[in-house]
Amino acid sequence: MIKTSATTHWYVLYTKPNTSLKVAARLADLGVMVYAPTQTVVRQWSDRKKKVQVPVMPSMVLVNVQEKDTGMVFQVVGVVRYLFEQGKRAKVQDKDVVAMQLHLEGKAIAAQTAVQVGDTVQVPQLDEKATVVALRGKKCLARLERLGAVVSFQLQ
């Protein structure tokens, strides 16, 4: 689980195409806390199938640095720029990074049992409201209101 200090923020870096994992490794070598979420997919070639790790957010890397150290990331080849939101560097909250980790690790998030599609539920580990978009057995898919991202969790 990623732990951060109160004086740092997660920022979104945009990288050159197909370099996000290399950039993340180089930034980690510099001592920067980096999160480049990946997932395992099966790729097929003409002669074989292979499981490979691919970035969940192509050309993007999350970095956790202090405001005064935001320029140091440009020492790494492949970093293009920070992403901006309303004229300021886009910040990602710790709980959103943790939510992404939990989702990619396939860990269940507890929720109420009597839900239907369209209901608004409170996702406990995220402390966020979400709208249920699909139910498949005990698996629930819900869209987070603030982020617009879809999370999945097991119903109890």
MIDOSE-1310 file (N, C-alpha, C; in nm, 2 decimals, decimal comma, always signed):
residues 156
mikt	+0,08/-0,12/+0,00/+0,00/+0,00/+0,00/+0,09/+0,12/+0,00; +0,05/+0,22/-0,08/+0,13/+0,34/-0,09/+0,10/+0,43/+0,03; +0,21/+0,48/+0,10/+0,19/+0,58/+0,21/+0,26/+0,70/+0,17; +0,20/+0,82/+0,20/+0,26/+0,95/+0,16/+0,26/+1,04/+0,28
satt	+0,34/+1,14/+0,27/+0,34/+1,24/+0,38/+0,24/+1,35/+0,35; +0,21/+1,43/+0,45/+0,11/+1,53/+0,44/+0,16/+1,65/+0,36; +0,29/+1,67/+0,34/+0,34/+1,78/+0,27/+0,36/+1,76/+0,12; +0,33/+1,64/+0,07/+0,34/+1,61/-0,07/+0,21/+1,59/-0,13
hwyv	+0,21/+1,60/-0,27/+0,08/+1,57/-0,34/+0,11/+1,48/-0,46; +0,01/+1,41/-0,50/+0,02/+1,33/-0,62/-0,01/+1,42/-0,74; +0,08/+1,42/-0,84/+0,06/+1,49/-0,96/+0,06/+1,40/-1,08; -0,01/+1,44/-1,19/-0,01/+1,35/-1,31/+0,09/+1,40/-1,41
lytk	+0,18/+1,32/-1,45/+0,28/+1,35/-1,55/+0,24/+1,29/-1,68; +0,25/+1,36/-1,79/+0,23/+1,31/-1,92/+0,37/+1,27/-1,98; +0,38/+1,16/-2,04/+0,50/+1,11/-2,09/+0,49/+1,09/-2,24; +0,61/+1,07/-2,31/+0,61/+1,03/-2,45/+0,54/+0,90/-2,46
pnts	+0,48/+0,87/-2,58/+0,41/+0,74/-2,60/+0,50/+0,62/-2,57; +0,44/+0,52/-2,51/+0,51/+0,39/-2,48/+0,63/+0,41/-2,39; +0,64/+0,51/-2,31/+0,75/+0,53/-2,22/+0,71/+0,54/-2,07; +0,59/+0,52/-2,04/+0,54/+0,55/-1,90/+0,61/+0,46/-1,80
lkva	+0,63/+0,33/-1,83/+0,69/+0,24/-1,74/+0,84/+0,27/-1,72; +0,91/+0,30/-1,83/+1,05/+0,34/-1,83/+1,07/+0,47/-1,75; +0,98/+0,57/-1,77/+0,99/+0,69/-1,70/+0,97/+0,67/-1,55; +0,87/+0,58/-1,52/+0,84/+0,55/-1,37/+0,97/+0,49/-1,31
arla	+1,03/+0,40/-1,38/+1,15/+0,33/-1,32/+1,26/+0,43/-1,30; +1,28/+0,52/-1,40/+1,39/+0,63/-1,39/+1,36/+0,72/-1,28; +1,23/+0,76/-1,26/+1,20/+0,85/-1,15/+1,22/+0,79/-1,02; +1,18/+0,66/-1,01/+1,21/+0,58/-0,88/+1,35/+0,58/-0,85
dlgv	+1,44/+0,57/-0,95/+1,58/+0,56/-0,93/+1,63/+0,70/-0,87; +1,56/+0,81/-0,91/+1,60/+0,94/-0,85/+1,54/+0,96/-0,71; +1,46/+0,87/-0,66/+1,41/+0,88/-0,53/+1,27/+0,94/-0,52; +1,21/+0,96/-0,64/+1,07/+1,01/-0,65/+0,97/+0,90/-0,62
mvya	+0,87/+0,92/-0,54/+0,77/+0,82/-0,52/+0,68/+0,82/-0,65; +0,66/+0,71/-0,71/+0,60/+0,70/-0,84/+0,49/+0,59/-0,83; +0,38/+0,61/-0,90/+0,28/+0,50/-0,92/+0,24/+0,50/-1,07; +0,27/+0,39/-1,13/+0,23/+0,37/-1,27/+0,15/+0,24/-1,28
ptqt	+0,02/+0,25/-1,26/-0,06/+0,13/-1,25/-0,05/+0,04/-1,38; -0,04/-0,09/-1,36/-0,03/-0,18/-1,47/-0,13/-0,29/-1,45; -0,16/-0,36/-1,56/-0,25/-0,48/-1,55/-0,19/-0,58/-1,64; -0,21/-0,71/-1,61/-0,16/-0,82/-1,70/-0,26/-0,85/-1,80
vvrq	-0,22/-0,86/-1,93/-0,31/-0,89/-2,04/-0,23/-1,00/-2,12; -0,31/-1,08/-2,19/-0,25/-1,18/-2,28/-0,25/-1,13/-2,42; -0,13/-1,12/-2,47/-0,11/-1,08/-2,61/-0,07/-1,20/-2,70; -0,13/-1,20/-2,82/-0,11/-1,31/-2,91/-0,02/-1,27/-3,03
wsdr	+0,08/-1,34/-3,05/+0,16/-1,33/-3,17/+0,13/-1,44/-3,26; +0,19/-1,45/-3,38/+0,16/-1,55/-3,47/+0,20/-1,69/-3,42; +0,30/-1,70/-3,34/+0,35/-1,83/-3,29/+0,33/-1,85/-3,14; +0,28/-1,76/-3,06/+0,26/-1,78/-2,92/+0,17/-1,68/-2,86
kkkv	+0,13/-1,71/-2,74/+0,06/-1,62/-2,65/+0,15/-1,59/-2,53; +0,14/-1,46/-2,48/+0,23/-1,42/-2,37/+0,16/-1,33/-2,28; +0,18/-1,34/-2,15/+0,12/-1,24/-2,06/+0,22/-1,13/-2,04; +0,17/-1,01/-2,06/+0,25/-0,89/-2,05/+0,19/-0,79/-1,96
qvpv	+0,27/-0,70/-1,90/+0,22/-0,59/-1,81/+0,20/-0,47/-1,90; +0,08/-0,41/-1,90/+0,06/-0,29/-1,98/+0,01/-0,18/-1,89; +0,04/-0,06/-1,92/+0,00/+0,05/-1,83/-0,16/+0,07/-1,84; -0,22/+0,10/-1,72/-0,36/+0,12/-1,72/-0,39/+0,26/-1,77
mpsm	-0,30/+0,35/-1,75/-0,31/+0,49/-1,80/-0,19/+0,52/-1,90; -0,21/+0,48/-2,02/-0,10/+0,50/-2,12/-0,05/+0,64/-2,12; +0,08/+0,66/-2,13/+0,15/+0,79/-2,13/+0,12/+0,88/-2,01; +0,09/+0,82/-1,90/+0,07/+0,89/-1,77/+0,13/+0,82/-1,65
vlvn	+0,19/+0,90/-1,56/+0,25/+0,85/-1,44/+0,21/+0,94/-1,33; +0,18/+0,88/-1,21/+0,15/+0,96/-1,09/+0,28/+0,98/-1,01; +0,31/+1,10/-0,97/+0,43/+1,12/-0,89/+0,39/+1,19/-0,76; +0,46/+1,16/-0,66/+0,43/+1,22/-0,53/+0,55/+1,30/-0,48
vqek	+0,54/+1,43/-0,50/+0,65/+1,52/-0,47/+0,60/+1,65/-0,40; +0,69/+1,72/-0,34/+0,65/+1,85/-0,28/+0,64/+1,95/-0,39; +0,57/+2,05/-0,36/+0,55/+2,16/-0,46/+0,68/+2,22/-0,51; +0,77/+2,24/-0,42/+0,90/+2,30/-0,46/+0,99/+2,21/-0,55
dtgm	+0,96/+2,08/-0,55/+1,04/+1,98/-0,62/+0,98/+1,93/-0,75; +0,87/+2,00/-0,79/+0,80/+1,96/-0,91/+0,89/+1,97/-1,04; +0,99/+2,05/-1,04/+1,07/+2,06/-1,16/+1,17/+1,95/-1,18; +1,20/+1,88/-1,07/+1,31/+1,78/-1,08/+1,27/+1,66/-1,17
vfqv	+1,14/+1,64/-1,20/+1,10/+1,53/-1,28/+1,14/+1,55/-1,43; +1,17/+1,67/-1,47/+1,21/+1,70/-1,61/+1,36/+1,65/-1,63; +1,43/+1,60/-1,53/+1,56/+1,55/-1,55/+1,55/+1,41/-1,63; +1,43/+1,35/-1,62/+1,42/+1,22/-1,68/+1,37/+1,23/-1,83
vgvv	+1,44/+1,16/-1,91/+1,41/+1,15/-2,05/+1,27/+1,08/-2,07; +1,18/+1,14/-2,14/+1,05/+1,09/-2,17/+0,94/+1,16/-2,10; +0,97/+1,25/-2,00/+0,87/+1,33/-1,93/+0,84/+1,45/-2,03; +0,71/+1,47/-2,06/+0,67/+1,58/-2,14/+0,62/+1,70/-2,06
rylf	+0,52/+1,68/-1,98/+0,47/+1,79/-1,90/+0,38/+1,73/-1,79; +0,34/+1,82/-1,70/+0,23/+1,79/-1,61/+0,10/+1,81/-1,67; +0,00/+1,74/-1,63/-0,14/+1,77/-1,67/-0,19/+1,87/-1,59; -0,27/+1,96/-1,64/-0,33/+2,08/-1,57/-0,48/+2,07/-1,57
eqgk	-0,54/+2,12/-1,46/-0,68/+2,13/-1,45/-0,72/+2,27/-1,40; -0,79/+2,34/-1,48/-0,83/+2,48/-1,44/-0,70/+2,56/-1,41; -0,60/+2,55/-1,49/-0,48/+2,64/-1,48/-0,38/+2,60/-1,37; -0,41/+2,49/-1,30/-0,32/+2,44/-1,19/-0,28/+2,30/-1,22
rakv	-0,17/+2,25/-1,17/-0,13/+2,12/-1,19/-0,24/+2,03/-1,13; -0,27/+1,92/-1,21/-0,38/+1,83/-1,16/-0,33/+1,75/-1,04; -0,40/+1,75/-0,93/-0,36/+1,68/-0,81/-0,46/+1,56/-0,80; -0,40/+1,45/-0,75/-0,48/+1,33/-0,73/-0,47/+1,31/-0,58
qdkd	-0,59/+1,28/-0,51/-0,59/+1,26/-0,37/-0,53/+1,12/-0,34; -0,48/+1,11/-0,22/-0,42/+0,98/-0,17/-0,53/+0,87/-0,18; -0,65/+0,90/-0,14/-0,76/+0,80/-0,13/-0,79/+0,75/-0,27; -0,78/+0,83/-0,37/-0,80/+0,79/-0,51/-0,69/+0,70/-0,56
vvam	-0,57/+0,72/-0,52/-0,46/+0,63/-0,56/-0,48/+0,50/-0,49; -0,52/+0,50/-0,36/-0,54/+0,38/-0,29/-0,66/+0,30/-0,35; -0,76/+0,37/-0,39/-0,88/+0,31/-0,46/-0,83/+0,24/-0,59; -0,75/+0,30/-0,66/-0,70/+0,25/-0,79/-0,62/+0,12/-0,76
qlhl	-0,54/+0,12/-0,66/-0,46/+0,01/-0,62/-0,55/-0,11/-0,58; -0,65/-0,08/-0,49/-0,74/-0,19/-0,45/-0,81/-0,25/-0,57; -0,86/-0,16/-0,66/-0,93/-0,21/-0,77/-0,84/-0,30/-0,86; -0,72/-0,26/-0,88/-0,63/-0,34/-0,97/-0,58/-0,47/-0,90
egka	-0,58/-0,47/-0,77/-0,54/-0,59/-0,69/-0,66/-0,68/-0,68; -0,78/-0,64/-0,72/-0,90/-0,72/-0,71/-0,95/-0,74/-0,57; -0,92/-0,65/-0,48/-0,97/-0,66/-0,34/-1,11/-0,61/-0,34; -1,19/-0,68/-0,26/-1,33/-0,64/-0,25/-1,35/-0,52/-0,16
iaaq	-1,45/-0,44/-0,19/-1,49/-0,33/-0,10/-1,63/-0,37/-0,05; -1,65/-0,36/+0,08/-1,78/-0,40/+0,14/-1,88/-0,29/+0,11; -2,00/-0,34/+0,09/-2,11/-0,24/+0,06/-2,25/-0,30/+0,11; -2,35/-0,23/+0,10/-2,48/-0,28/+0,13/-2,53/-0,39/+0,04
tavq	-2,62/-0,48/+0,08/-2,66/-0,59/+0,00/-2,79/-0,56/-0,08; -2,88/-0,48/-0,04/-3,00/-0,46/-0,11/-2,99/-0,33/-0,20; -2,92/-0,35/-0,31/-2,90/-0,24/-0,40/-2,95/-0,28/-0,54; -2,99/-0,18/-0,61/-3,04/-0,20/-0,75/-2,97/-0,10/-0,84
vgdt	-2,97/-0,13/-0,97/-2,91/-0,04/-1,07/-2,97/+0,10/-1,06; -2,89/+0,20/-1,05/-2,94/+0,34/-1,04/-2,93/+0,39/-0,89; -2,92/+0,30/-0,80/-2,91/+0,34/-0,66/-2,78/+0,41/-0,63; -2,78/+0,51/-0,54/-2,66/+0,57/-0,49/-2,61/+0,50/-0,37
vqvp	-2,48/+0,46/-0,37/-2,43/+0,39/-0,25/-2,30/+0,47/-0,20; -2,27/+0,45/-0,08/-2,15/+0,50/-0,02/-2,04/+0,39/-0,03; -1,93/+0,42/-0,10/-1,83/+0,32/-0,10/-1,74/+0,34/+0,02; -1,74/+0,25/+0,11/-1,68/+0,27/+0,24/-1,53/+0,30/+0,24
qlde	-1,45/+0,22/+0,18/-1,31/+0,24/+0,18/-1,27/+0,37/+0,11; -1,35/+0,42/+0,03/-1,32/+0,55/-0,05/-1,38/+0,67/+0,01; -1,49/+0,65/+0,09/-1,57/+0,76/+0,15/-1,62/+0,84/+0,04; -1,67/+0,78/-0,07/-1,72/+0,85/-0,19/-1,86/+0,79/-0,22
katv	-1,94/+0,88/-0,28/-2,07/+0,83/-0,33/-2,06/+0,78/-0,47; -2,13/+0,68/-0,50/-2,12/+0,62/-0,64/-2,26/+0,57/-0,68; -2,29/+0,57/-0,81/-2,41/+0,53/-0,86/-2,40/+0,39/-0,92; -2,48/+0,29/-0,88/-2,47/+0,16/-0,93/-2,51/+0,15/-1,08
valr	-2,42/+0,10/-1,16/-2,44/+0,09/-1,30/-2,47/-0,06/-1,35; -2,42/-0,16/-1,27/-2,45/-0,29/-1,31/-2,44/-0,39/-1,19; -2,51/-0,49/-1,19/-2,50/-0,60/-1,09/-2,49/-0,73/-1,16; -2,39/-0,81/-1,12/-2,37/-0,94/-1,18/-2,34/-1,04/-1,06
gkkc	-2,45/-1,10/-1,02/-2,44/-1,19/-0,90/-2,41/-1,10/-0,78; -2,30/-1,13/-0,71/-2,26/-1,05/-0,60/-2,16/-0,94/-0,63; -2,13/-0,93/-0,76/-2,04/-0,83/-0,80/-2,12/-0,70/-0,84; -2,07/-0,59/-0,80/-2,14/-0,46/-0,82/-2,04/-0,36/-0,89
larl	-2,09/-0,30/-1,00/-2,01/-0,20/-1,07/-2,08/-0,06/-1,04; -2,00/+0,04/-0,99/-2,06/+0,16/-0,96/-1,97/+0,28/-1,01; -2,03/+0,39/-1,06/-1,96/+0,50/-1,11/-1,94/+0,60/-1,00; -1,82/+0,64/-0,96/-1,79/+0,74/-0,86/-1,84/+0,87/-0,91
erlg	-1,92/+0,94/-0,83/-1,98/+1,07/-0,87/-1,87/+1,18/-0,90; -1,77/+1,19/-0,81/-1,68/+1,30/-0,82/-1,58/+1,27/-0,94; -1,53/+1,15/-0,95/-1,43/+1,12/-1,05/-1,48/+1,07/-1,18; -1,60/+1,01/-1,18/-1,65/+0,95/-1,30/-1,60/+0,81/-1,33
avvs	-1,50/+0,76/-1,24/-1,44/+0,63/-1,26/-1,54/+0,52/-1,22; -1,53/+0,40/-1,28/-1,61/+0,29/-1,24/-1,53/+0,20/-1,15; -1,59/+0,16/-1,03/-1,52/+0,07/-0,94/-1,61/-0,05/-0,93; -1,54/-0,16/-0,90/-1,62/-0,29/-0,87/-1,59/-0,34/-0,73
fqlq	-1,69/-0,40/-0,67/-1,68/-0,45/-0,54/-1,78/-0,56/-0,52; -1,75/-0,65/-0,42/-1,84/-0,76/-0,38/-1,94/-0,71/-0,29; -2,06/-0,75/-0,31/-2,17/-0,73/-0,21/-2,16/-0,84/-0,11; -2,20/-0,80/+0,02/-2,19/-0,90/+0,12/-2,32/-0,98/+0,13
